[in-house]
Amino acid sequence: MPIYKIDKFVDWVIKELEKLYPGKYGHLVKQYKANIDNSPMPNLKEEKEYHAREVIYNIPGEYYEVFWNIELVKQVISQQKIKVESFPIPQILGFADFNQLDPTRLGHAKSNNNPIILAEFNPLNTLYVIDGNHRLYSQKGSQPSIDGYILNTQQSMDCMAGDLFVNLFKLHYNVTKIFNLGNKPSELKKQLLV
């Protein structure tokens, strides 16, 4: 299955931006799309642990997937000394992905006290649980809170499993910023991911 299908979305974005900001930003979106098209297909190795999320655009059938390399995530947390925080479980359940839970792992997850890991996902103004979905699910009725780490946007991108995922994320992030700040070019320039 392909990792992304975004051509109609990109065409729609360029058309809408041309209406809002004639001649200003369409070339940027085309460059972001070229970066995606020129990114090598990631080599996802079966022996490594990944977390994948599908992001669906507002155009029917258009989406992309992002994979985080959990080994890299743990290295970044250690190297950058990211601090553990406590999260009220009811407030973070919406950030979890319970659709792909393996029931055979839930017993172990209940006794696993390692902090969960969340990643900022700014194009959608949300967080994703990228490690610890089983732990969160197994604790949701019995504990009021759970410990975890939050990766900021840059840390999250650093842990994605290849340039293709980073470039797909950058397209979505930058398009969101352009729509929101296109009439404030100096502020927009500071916020775009290059």
C-alpha positions, 0 to 999 in steps of 0.5 A: 500500500502506498504511503501517501496520496496527495496530488489532489490535495496539492492541486487544491492548495495551490488553487486556493492559495492563488485565490487568497494570495495571487502569485505568492505561495504556489511555487513554495507548495510545488517545491514541497511536493517536489521534495516529497517526490524526490525523497527515497522510499524509506527502508522500514526494517522488520526488526525495528519498532515503529509507530505509524499514523495515517493523516487524512486530508479534507479531500476524499482519498487523500492522505499520508502516513508518518512513521516514527522510529522508536529507537531514535525516539528513545535516543533523543529523549535520553540525549536531550534529557527530556523530562517526564511529565504526568498526564491525566489519562482522560485528557490524553485518551484522544491522542492514542491509537487504539485501533491497532492494539495487540490483545496479547500485549495488554497483560504485559502493558498493565505492569509496564511502568515506562513512560509513554511518549507523545509527539507534537503534530502541529498541522492538526494542532494535536499530540499523538501517542507514538509509544505506549498505546497499550500501556495507556489503554490498560491503565485507562480505567484503573489509574487517574494519570500516566507518566510520559514524555512530549517531543516537540515538533523538531524532536518529532521530525528528528525521529521520523523514519526517513526523509519522505516522512519529514517532507510529507509532514513539512508540506502539511505543516507549512501549508497550514502556516501559509493559510493562517499567516499568508497575509503576514509574510515576515511572521510566516517566514519565521515559522516555515519549516525549511 
